[in-house]
Amino acid sequence: MDTRVDRYSLVTSLENIVGKDAVFTRAADLLVYEYDGSVDGAVETAMPAAVALPTTAQQVADIVLLARRANLPVVARGAGTGLSGGAVPQQGGIIIGLTRMNRILEIDRDDRTALVEPGVINLELSEATIPHRFFFAPDPSSQKACTIGGNVAENSGGPHCLKYGVTSNHILGLEVVLPDGRIVWTGGRAAGISGYDLTGAMVGSEGMLGIVTKALVRLTPMPEATLVLLAPFADIDSASHATTRIISAGIVPAALEMMDNLTIQAVEPAYHAGYPMDAGAVLLIEIDGIADDVRGTGEEIATICAEAGATEVRSATSQAERDLLWKGRKMALGAMGRLAPNYYLHDTVVPRSKLPATLRRVDEISRDFDLPIANVFHAGDGNLHPLMLFDRRIAGSTERVLEASKEIITYCVEVGGALSGEHGIGTEKSGYMTMVYTADDLAAMAGLKNSFDPAGMFNPDKIFPKGYMCGEVRALRMQAMAQKLGIHAL
Amino acid sequence: MPSNESRVESRKSRERTGSIDGIVADEVVAPEDPQAVAAVLADAAACGHAVAPVGGGTALGLGNPPERIDLILSTLNLGGIIDYEPSDLVLSIGAGARFGDVQAVLGEHGQRLPLDPPGGADATIGGLIATARWGPLRYSNGTLRDLLIGIAVAHPSGTVSHAGGMVVKNVTGYDMPRLYLGSLGTLGVVVSANFKVLPRPRAEATIVASFHGAEEAFSQGNRLRGGREPLAALEVALVDDRWLLAARIEGRERTVDDVAGRVAAFCGGDIVRQNGWSSAEWWAEYVSRQQPTAGDHSVIVRCGGRPKETAILAAGIVAAMDTIDVAVPSLAASPGLGTVVARLELGAVGSRERLAGVQDVLLGLADTATILAAPPSWKQGLDVWGRLPEGFDVMQSLRQQFDPARTVNPGRFAGFL
């Protein structure tokens, strides 16, 4: 095998596969591919050797084969909205941009499925299926821009995942290009396909096992009735107590979101969603289902909120009213620009009963580090998004943000939480993996990786702690063994 | 690493011998903690022994006959609740816990795992994960796949690995729980699992409409499915020469009552309505028909295709079996899912060749065809899992990575892995 493909022949070969207009190699064109939605400083940027924009699965496979010959890593990329550095090519190589594979190939109302290419934009899929009275349930905040392929890679969530589940619950099958260049289908329309659940393994694997070239997704019927409640509280504490009470009362709303005062300060003047400016926090609660149920559940939630100290409970049933209440939530990240030039958000998850204590801790950290932190998040899932507001032009501010992050993550893990609920690990949080997983746990994940990609060609340096896949396994094992034996230095 | 201590531990808990598909194991061990399970596996791997994990024993006939078994590993001593936070709606439980006992504990807090797999109350959590069976509630609640949020697995390498956690949303690393689900122990033995649990519905009712023909039952079933009534389960079944359309409704008292009334009026045919406990009982009996009964020669198969073609698949199976002199005494179809589970009687002349013939016919009709139960001698040499899946070599690599000596269940899983 020829492992030395020079730059000229690499470009020519790529152009032969996808055409001249679909290959980028000039520094100015590559600049944008050094980034994704992650924060500079939390994720190191890196420049690819080339970017190719294929339009067919065969082209993807041919690029993969070329990369193998050239001994170059491959990084698949959708819209680049990811927040954990998953699409940043840490070791250079070829970026396969899937945005030109953006066709909805089939919508099947009777089977309740859609067959889509990976570059289809999340919201566009729902817009295409709503006339058939169906929608694609995962609704990440970036849904106007992010792609289905990216959703699959990150196992994306969104507000409505509380009731409907995350991306993994909505993927029935995938056409995948494997690191050896073969194109295979995992899963499919029929239940009972034999063997391991490779679809389950692929979803959330951050582009490290295969490149999705088609996805067969489940469509969810539109509910008969939808009700949105807005409940303002004097402080975060009572809003989070209301949240845990709703969940422990056995109610599963479609969405249960919280915004704190700082978020309201950013959002309300910009979008006039009707959030009271003096509220310490608001809960935005959506219930859906058949009309009777929605009405009854709405009343129960209103009672719980009032008992927990809600200053009022406003309800919106018409589409326009509901959209307005949601607008503030969906635009929250963008509105943060009104408060500070930069923000950095985390994605930890805690057991829902730990929400009040966790939010108190976040507030402490905010004061300790003299760093404003806004909270706008999926309270019903226990999925926090503390947003640290800062100005990176001020020397040392990024470092302070990263230190505060570490404090937040440490606390969340201590109370039994997870590093990420929906954004993925990427390179951003790979250094924290040993906080939640032992060497044995990571070894099992490495077993999965090695079964698909023994050469480590797809999206290297993601998920696993730096250097893990190339030789630090033993060191980690030794460390774990030492811990077990109670030896502190080996 | 295999330790002498664990060998002693294992011997202490040694029980009677056991068998799977007629293959007898010399020894049964029932380790009492996850690390001991890993030690037993590592020991076996080092000696080249084959291990068959057994939980409640409700699905022992699932899979190809084992190539060999030296040791049966009972998980029944791994049954305790590890953590249960009713206010968080999450549960962590040992693999050896019986499904019925788990539901009882959850029930005390008005919660449940919304599952109704064959095997029922006696099946263990570990067994349900290993086999990934599901029941009619899949229509509204999905399967274990949608509830499993964390897992601990003992591997033949002698280690115990964990993945996921006790939160309902988690993308910290690969989704290992889903990889292990349905892998029949071939990547390791599940020692505990974490679940998201759900509130128990306040009320339930079942409408059963009886029809003379399949066509009428399916057409009403499809219309119900396309409508807006919230159903927990929807099945079309052949029982005692009658075609039944069964709809289960769960939820708030008034809603259940209203919906049941509307569904009954809509269905036509002979209607029977069951409420509350008797509704649950009706479904328990319904699902139990998909379990083999000890000592009989019946064969149970599951076929899958496109949901919208469920009626065609069911009719096709009945007709095709008739042409090869195979009786279909009962059949359960899930129009929302596209599956048909059928009990077949191959008669006195049943044999390996006959069963292979049945499988061929079913694979011609359906996308997937799994023989869920059959007399062991008829299964010899057949891959009961049906078609070899795409990406099978990746699966072989997985097996090689996790269990290179093929210590657990050699030959029983898809493609004789």
Chai-1 contact restraints between the chains, C-beta under 6 A:
chainA,res_idxA,chainB,res_idxB,connection_type,confidence,min_distance_angstrom,max_distance_angstrom,comment,restraint_id
A,D110,B,K308,contact,1.0,0.0,6.0,A-B,restraint_1
A,D111,B,R306,contact,1.0,0.0,6.0,A-B,restraint_2
A,D111,B,P307,contact,1.0,0.0,6.0,A-B,restraint_3
A,D111,B,K308,contact,1.0,0.0,6.0,A-B,restraint_4
A,N155,B,V171,contact,1.0,0.0,6.0,A-B,restraint_5
A,G157,B,K169,contact,1.0,0.0,6.0,A-B,restraint_6
A,N169,B,D146,contact,1.0,0.0,6.0,A-B,restraint_7
A,V184,B,E390,contact,1.0,0.0,6.0,A-B,restraint_8
A,V184,B,G391,contact,1.0,0.0,6.0,A-B,restraint_9
A,W185,B,E390,contact,1.0,0.0,6.0,A-B,restraint_10
A,T186,B,G391,contact,1.0,0.0,6.0,A-B,restraint_11
A,R189,B,R306,contact,1.0,0.0,6.0,A-B,restraint_12
A,A190,B,G304,contact,1.0,0.0,6.0,A-B,restraint_13
A,A190,B,G305,contact,1.0,0.0,6.0,A-B,restraint_14
A,A190,B,G338,contact,1.0,0.0,6.0,A-B,restraint_15
A,A190,B,D367,contact,1.0,0.0,6.0,A-B,restraint_16
A,A190,B,T368,contact,1.0,0.0,6.0,A-B,restraint_17
A,A191,B,G304,contact,1.0,0.0,6.0,A-B,restraint_18
A,A191,B,L337,contact,1.0,0.0,6.0,A-B,restraint_19
A,A191,B,T339,contact,1.0,0.0,6.0,A-B,restraint_20
A,G192,B,R302,contact,1.0,0.0,6.0,A-B,restraint_21
A,G192,B,G304,contact,1.0,0.0,6.0,A-B,restraint_22
A,G192,B,T368,contact,1.0,0.0,6.0,A-B,restraint_23
A,G192,B,T370,contact,1.0,0.0,6.0,A-B,restraint_24
A,I193,B,T368,contact,1.0,0.0,6.0,A-B,restraint_25
A,I193,B,P389,contact,1.0,0.0,6.0,A-B,restraint_26
A,S194,B,W385,contact,1.0,0.0,6.0,A-B,restraint_27
A,S194,B,G386,contact,1.0,0.0,6.0,A-B,restraint_28
A,S194,B,P389,contact,1.0,0.0,6.0,A-B,restraint_29
A,S194,B,A414,contact,1.0,0.0,6.0,A-B,restraint_30
A,G195,B,P389,contact,1.0,0.0,6.0,A-B,restraint_31
A,G195,B,M395,contact,1.0,0.0,6.0,A-B,restraint_32
A,G195,B,A414,contact,1.0,0.0,6.0,A-B,restraint_33
A,Y196,B,S183,contact,1.0,0.0,6.0,A-B,restraint_34
A,Y196,B,M395,contact,1.0,0.0,6.0,A-B,restraint_35
A,Y196,B,L398,contact,1.0,0.0,6.0,A-B,restraint_36
A,D197,B,R178,contact,1.0,0.0,6.0,A-B,restraint_37
A,L198,B,G391,contact,1.0,0.0,6.0,A-B,restraint_38
A,G200,B,D175,contact,1.0,0.0,6.0,A-B,restraint_39
A,G200,B,R178,contact,1.0,0.0,6.0,A-B,restraint_40
A,A201,B,L179,contact,1.0,0.0,6.0,A-B,restraint_41
A,G204,B,V171,contact,1.0,0.0,6.0,A-B,restraint_42
A,G204,B,D175,contact,1.0,0.0,6.0,A-B,restraint_43
A,S205,B,Y174,contact,1.0,0.0,6.0,A-B,restraint_44
A,E224,B,R228,contact,1.0,0.0,6.0,A-B,restraint_45
A,S248,B,S87,contact,1.0,0.0,6.0,A-B,restraint_46
A,G250,B,G110,contact,1.0,0.0,6.0,A-B,restraint_47
A,G250,B,P199,contact,1.0,0.0,6.0,A-B,restraint_48
A,I290,B,P230,contact,1.0,0.0,6.0,A-B,restraint_49
A,D292,B,T255,contact,1.0,0.0,6.0,A-B,restraint_50
A,D293,B,R252,contact,1.0,0.0,6.0,A-B,restraint_51
A,D293,B,T255,contact,1.0,0.0,6.0,A-B,restraint_52
A,G296,B,R252,contact,1.0,0.0,6.0,A-B,restraint_53
A,V349,B,V167,contact,1.0,0.0,6.0,A-B,restraint_54
A,V349,B,K169,contact,1.0,0.0,6.0,A-B,restraint_55
A,P351,B,D88,contact,1.0,0.0,6.0,A-B,restraint_56
A,P351,B,M166,contact,1.0,0.0,6.0,A-B,restraint_57
A,R352,B,D88,contact,1.0,0.0,6.0,A-B,restraint_58
A,S353,B,S87,contact,1.0,0.0,6.0,A-B,restraint_59
A,S353,B,D88,contact,1.0,0.0,6.0,A-B,restraint_60
A,D381,B,V168,contact,1.0,0.0,6.0,A-B,restraint_61
A,D381,B,K169,contact,1.0,0.0,6.0,A-B,restraint_62
A,G382,B,V167,contact,1.0,0.0,6.0,A-B,restraint_63
A,N383,B,K169,contact,1.0,0.0,6.0,A-B,restraint_64
A,G416,B,M166,contact,1.0,0.0,6.0,A-B,restraint_65
A,G417,B,V167,contact,1.0,0.0,6.0,A-B,restraint_66
A,A418,B,G165,contact,1.0,0.0,6.0,A-B,restraint_67
A,A418,B,V167,contact,1.0,0.0,6.0,A-B,restraint_68
A,A418,B,N170,contact,1.0,0.0,6.0,A-B,restraint_69
A,A418,B,T172,contact,1.0,0.0,6.0,A-B,restraint_70
A,L419,B,T172,contact,1.0,0.0,6.0,A-B,restraint_71
A,S420,B,V171,contact,1.0,0.0,6.0,A-B,restraint_72
A,S420,B,T172,contact,1.0,0.0,6.0,A-B,restraint_73
A,G421,B,K169,contact,1.0,0.0,6.0,A-B,restraint_74
A,G424,B,V171,contact,1.0,0.0,6.0,A-B,restraint_75
A,V436,B,T172,contact,1.0,0.0,6.0,A-B,restraint_76
A,D440,B,T159,contact,1.0,0.0,6.0,A-B,restraint_77
A,D440,B,S161,contact,1.0,0.0,6.0,A-B,restraint_78
A,D441,B,S161,contact,1.0,0.0,6.0,A-B,restraint_79
A,D441,B,H162,contact,1.0,0.0,6.0,A-B,restraint_80
A,A444,B,S161,contact,1.0,0.0,6.0,A-B,restraint_81
A,M445,B,G173,contact,1.0,0.0,6.0,A-B,restraint_82
A,M445,B,Y174,contact,1.0,0.0,6.0,A-B,restraint_83
A,G447,B,Q401,contact,1.0,0.0,6.0,A-B,restraint_84
A,G447,B,F402,contact,1.0,0.0,6.0,A-B,restraint_85
A,L448,B,Y174,contact,1.0,0.0,6.0,A-B,restraint_86
A,N450,B,Q401,contact,1.0,0.0,6.0,A-B,restraint_87
A,S451,B,V394,contact,1.0,0.0,6.0,A-B,restraint_88
A,S451,B,S397,contact,1.0,0.0,6.0,A-B,restraint_89
A,S451,B,L398,contact,1.0,0.0,6.0,A-B,restraint_90
A,S451,B,Q401,contact,1.0,0.0,6.0,A-B,restraint_91
A,F452,B,V394,contact,1.0,0.0,6.0,A-B,restraint_92
A,I463,B,G173,contact,1.0,0.0,6.0,A-B,restraint_93
